[in-house]
Amino acid sequence: MDPIKNQISAIDPLTIDPVAEPNGEEALHKILSGTTVFSDSRPIAAVTSLEQRRRRKAQIAGGLLLGAAAVTVGVLVASSFETVSSNPLPAVTLQTSTPTPTASATPTPTPTVTPTATPSATPTVAAPVTTPPAPTTPPAVASAPVVPPVQAPTTQTYTFPDGHLSFTYPVGWSIRADQGPFDPPGTAEASRIVTVFDAAGAEVARIFNGNYADGTAGLVDRTILDRAVVPGVRDNSGELVEFGFSSNQSQYIPYEGPPYEGMPSPRTGPVEGPPTYIMDVRVSSELQAGVSSSGTNQVRVPNGIMSAYAVFDPSKNPAFATPDAAKAWMGSTQYAQLKAMFLSLSYK
């Protein structure tokens, strides 16, 4: 090998050609057995000095140190890009160049992508700027259907013993059934007078059903304040039966007989005194406005007679001080309850 090339190669510990070390025994044998000729023409590379050996060992050790340092730096750089988040992040390819160990004591690798001095465990991504949507009215939620509470009954029913006539009356009111007039004997069981009492215990009405009744009539001037058909009862004649509330002013009955000595002059017109107020049930022909017979409230039904009428306070005469007071009572709860009771009459 060229001596100059050997010298240049000697500088690079990785490219030095191996030189065989001389055999000590062989050299000693040559010295003792023969003539030794010393010459300086031997190539320098063929003779390895102690200093060259030390330098060679130092260069090899330095190269190994540089390689270990490069591997350590690569591991540190790779670990700095690891994420600590459990959520996967988009893949990022980092292009780095493998540092080549040189004779320099502190190699500086230059990767294509330079990491920041303080790597973040989770990369921070700027949130896009969005405009909050305008508040909207939440859709109406269909509510469950409202079930009205069960109303307690407001009326109760009374039926006469023979099962034909019945009516309803308010809860809280009471009744008393008594024996009614009868004829012929043996028909008493089918005759009853039912007295109705309000919540205060005052008598407010009477209802009769039986086979016998009587009554009288006179001349009145009737003013009808209220009337309505009773749908559950029909007179034997087929005539309608009605509920009515009226004011009745009594009239003088004209005398139509021959005059006699001492006879006063006949009088006509209204009788002095307050009117009589009547609330009852009767056939339509017995409920006429104007001057006519006071009539009767007896309704003929298959088992005999039915009559039903209100009872006013007997301590008051008249029952109402004025016609306006009577009209005002028509707006009361008691009036509505009595009217509903009479309209509920039913004959089967």
C-alpha positions in Angstrom: 0.0 0.0 0.0 1.2 3.5 -0.7 2.7 5.0 2.4 0.8 8.3 1.9 -2.5 6.5 1.6 -1.7 4.6 4.7 -1.0 7.8 6.6 -4.3 9.3 5.4 -6.2 6.2 6.3 -4.6 6.1 9.7 -6.5 9.3 10.5 -9.9 7.7 10.1 -10.4 4.9 12.7 -13.1 3.3 10.6 -11.0 3.0 7.4 -7.5 2.0 8.7 -6.3 -1.1 7.0 -5.3 -3.8 9.4 -1.5 -4.2 9.7 -0.1 -7.4 10.9 2.0 -7.1 14.0 5.5 -8.5 13.7 6.2 -11.9 15.4 8.5 -11.2 18.3 10.1 -14.7 18.3 10.8 -14.5 14.6 12.4 -11.0 15.0 14.6 -12.2 17.9 15.7 -15.2 15.9 16.7 -13.0 13.0 18.6 -10.7 15.3 20.6 -13.6 16.9 21.1 -15.7 13.9 21.8 -13.3 11.1 23.0 -10.0 10.0 20.5 -7.3 10.4 20.5 -4.4 8.1 18.7 -1.3 9.2 17.1 0.9 6.6 14.7 3.9 6.7 13.1 3.0 3.4 10.4 0.8 5.1 7.0 2.4 4.7 5.9 4.3 7.7 2.5 2.6 7.8 4.3 -0.7 8.3 5.6 0.4 11.7 3.1 1.2 14.4 4.3 3.3 17.2 3.0 3.3 20.7 1.6 6.8 20.2 -0.3 5.7 17.2 -1.8 2.8 19.1 -2.9 5.1 21.9 -4.4 7.6 19.3 -6.2 4.8 17.5 -7.7 3.5 20.7 -8.8 7.0 21.6 -10.4 7.5 18.2 -12.3 4.2 18.4 -13.6 5.1 21.9 -14.7 8.5 20.7 -16.5 7.0 17.7 -18.3 4.6 20.0 -19.2 7.4 22.4 -20.6 9.6 19.5 -22.7 6.6 18.2 -24.2 6.0 21.7 -24.9 9.8 22.1 -26.7 9.8 18.7 -28.9 6.9 19.6 -29.7 8.6 23.0 -30.7 11.8 21.2 -32.9 10.0 18.7 -34.7 8.2 21.6 -35.3 11.4 23.4 -36.6 13.2 20.3 -38.9 10.3 19.4 -40.3 10.2 23.0 -41.0 13.9 23.0 -43.6 13.4 20.3 -45.5 10.7 22.1 -49.0 11.7 23.3 -50.4 11.1 26.7 -54.0 11.5 25.6 -56.1 8.3 25.3 -57.9 9.8 22.3 -56.2 9.1 19.0 -54.8 12.2 17.2 -54.3 12.6 13.5 -51.2 10.9 12.2 -48.2 13.3 11.7 -45.1 12.1 9.8 -41.9 13.6 11.2 -39.0 13.4 8.8 -35.7 13.2 10.6 -32.3 12.6 9.3 -30.1 10.1 11.0 -27.1 11.9 12.4 -23.8 10.8 11.1 -21.2 10.5 13.9 -18.2 12.7 13.2 -15.0 13.4 15.0 -16.7 16.4 16.7 -17.3 15.8 20.4 -20.9 17.4 20.3 -22.8 16.4 17.1 -25.9 18.5 16.3 -28.5 16.5 14.4 -30.7 18.7 12.2 -34.1 17.0 11.7 -36.5 18.2 9.0 -39.2 19.0 11.6 -37.8 20.8 14.7 -39.9 20.0 17.9 -40.6 22.8 20.3 -38.6 23.3 23.4 -41.5 22.2 25.6 -43.6 19.6 23.8 -47.3 19.5 24.8 -48.9 16.2 25.7 -52.0 17.2 23.8 -51.6 19.4 20.7 -53.8 22.6 21.1 -56.1 23.1 18.2 -57.7 26.5 17.8 -61.5 26.2 18.1 -63.3 27.6 15.1 -65.2 30.8 15.8 -68.9 30.1 15.5 -71.9 32.3 16.0 -74.4 30.9 18.6 -77.7 30.1 17.1 -80.6 32.4 17.9 -82.8 31.1 20.8 -85.7 29.3 19.5 -89.0 28.5 21.2 -89.0 24.9 22.4 -91.6 22.8 20.8 -94.8 22.4 22.8 -94.8 19.2 24.6 -98.1 17.4 24.3 -99.5 17.2 27.8 -101.3 14.2 29.0 -105.1 14.4 28.7 -106.6 16.0 31.8 -109.1 13.6 33.4 -111.7 15.5 35.4 -112.2 14.3 38.9 -115.2 12.2 39.6 -117.9 14.5 40.8 -119.9 13.4 43.8 -123.7 13.0 43.1 -125.7 16.1 43.7 -129.2 14.5 43.6 -130.8 11.4 45.0 -134.0 9.5 43.8 -137.2 8.6 45.6 -139.6 6.1 44.1 -143.2 5.5 45.4 -143.9 2.1 46.9 -145.8 0.8 43.8 -142.8 1.8 41.6 -144.8 4.0 39.2 -143.9 7.6 40.2 -140.4 8.8 41.0 -138.4 12.0 41.2 -135.0 13.3 42.2 -134.1 15.9 44.9 -130.9 17.5 46.1 -128.4 15.7 48.3 -128.8 17.1 51.8 -132.5 17.4 51.5 -134.8 14.8 53.2 -138.3 13.4 52.7 -141.0 11.9 54.8 -143.7 9.6 53.3 -147.2 9.6 55.0 -150.4 7.8 54.3 -152.5 9.6 51.7 -156.3 9.7 51.2 -157.8 6.6 49.6 -161.1 5.2 48.5 -162.3 2.5 48.3 -161.0 0.6 51.4 -158.1 -1.7 50.7 -156.3 0.8 48.4 -154.4 2.6 51.2 -151.0 1.1 50.2 -151.1 2.8 46.8 -151.7 6.3 48.4 -148.8 8.3 49.7 -148.1 11.9 50.5 -144.3 12.7 50.3 -143.2 15.8 52.2 -139.8 17.3 51.1 -137.6 19.2 53.5 -134.6 21.4 52.5 -131.1 21.2 54.2 -132.3 23.5 57.0 -135.2 21.2 57.7 -137.9 23.5 56.4 -140.9 22.0 54.4 -140.5 23.1 50.8 -142.8 20.8 48.7 -145.4 18.0 48.7 -145.9 15.3 46.1 -149.0 13.0 46.1 -149.8 9.8 44.2 -153.0 7.8 44.9 -156.5 6.9 43.6 -158.4 9.6 45.4 -158.3 13.5 45.6 -160.6 16.5 45.9 -160.3 20.3 45.7 -162.0 23.6 45.1 -161.5 26.4 42.6 -162.2 30.1 42.3 -161.8 33.0 39.9 -158.3 34.6 39.6 -156.3 36.9 37.5 -153.2 34.9 36.8 -149.8 36.3 35.9 -147.4 33.5 34.7 -143.8 34.2 35.8 -142.2 30.8 34.6 -143.3 27.6 32.9 -141.8 24.5 31.3 -143.0 21.1 30.1 -142.5 18.1 32.4 -141.3 15.4 29.9 -141.7 12.3 32.2 -145.5 12.7 32.8 -148.5 12.8 30.5 -152.1 13.2 31.5 -154.5 10.4 30.7 -156.1 12.7 28.2 -152.9 13.0 26.3 -152.5 16.6 27.4 -149.0 18.0 28.2 -148.1 18.5 31.9 -146.2 21.6 32.8 -144.3 23.2 35.7 -145.4 26.7 36.4 -144.7 29.6 38.8 -147.4 32.3 38.8 -149.0 35.2 40.7 -152.8 34.8 41.3 -155.0 37.7 42.3 -158.4 36.6 43.4 -161.5 38.1 41.6 -165.1 38.6 42.7 -167.4 36.0 41.2 -170.3 37.8 39.5 -173.8 36.9 40.8 -176.0 35.6 38.0 -179.1 34.7 39.9 -182.3 36.8 40.3 -182.1 39.8 42.7 -183.7 39.5 46.1 -184.7 41.9 48.9 -181.7 43.1 50.9 -179.3 41.8 48.3 -176.2 44.0 48.1 -175.1 45.3 44.7 -173.0 42.6 42.9 -169.3 43.5 42.8 -166.8 42.7 40.2 -163.1 43.0 39.8 -160.1 42.0 42.1 -160.6 41.1 45.7 -158.8 43.3 48.1 -155.7 41.7 49.4 -152.3 40.5 48.2 -151.9 38.0 45.4 -151.2 34.3 46.0 -148.0 32.8 44.6 -148.3 29.2 43.3 -145.5 26.9 42.1 -146.9 23.5 41.0 -147.3 21.0 38.2 -150.6 20.8 36.2 -151.9 20.2 32.7 -151.3 23.0 30.2 -155.0 24.0 30.0 -155.0 24.7 33.8 -152.1 27.1 33.4 -153.6 30.1 31.5 -152.7 33.8 31.9 -155.5 36.3 32.6 -158.8 36.0 34.4 -159.9 32.4 34.6 -160.6 29.6 37.0 -157.9 28.9 39.5 -158.3 25.4 38.3 -156.6 22.4 39.8 -153.2 20.8 39.9 -154.5 17.2 39.8 -153.0 15.2 37.0 -154.8 12.0 36.0 -152.3 9.1 35.6 -153.0 5.3 35.1 -152.9 4.5 38.9 -155.0 7.5 40.0 -154.0 11.1 40.7 -150.7 12.9 40.9 -150.2 16.3 42.3 -147.0 18.2 43.1 -146.6 21.8 44.5 -144.2 24.0 46.5 -145.0 25.0 50.1 -144.1 28.6 51.0 -143.4 29.9 54.4 -146.9 30.1 56.0 -145.8 32.9 58.3 -145.4 35.1 55.3 -148.6 36.4 53.7 -148.0 37.0 50.9 -145.0 34.8 50.3 -143.2 37.7 48.6 -143.7 41.3 49.6 -143.8 42.5 46.0 -143.8 41.1 42.5 -140.2 42.2 42.1 -139.2 40.2 45.2 -140.8 37.1 43.6 -138.9 37.7 40.4 -135.7 38.1 42.4 -136.3 34.8 44.1 -136.4 33.1 40.7 -132.6 33.7 40.5 -131.9 31.9 43.8 -130.4 28.4 44.3 -133.5 27.2 46.1 -135.7 28.2 43.1 -133.5 26.3 40.7 -133.5 23.2 43.0 -137.3 23.1 43.3 -137.8 23.6 39.6 -135.3 20.8 38.8 -137.1 18.5 41.2 -140.6 19.1 39.6 -139.2 18.7 36.1 -137.7 15.3 37.1 -141.1 13.7 37.9 -141.5 10.5 35.9 -144.4 8.1 35.7 -143.8 4.5 34.4 
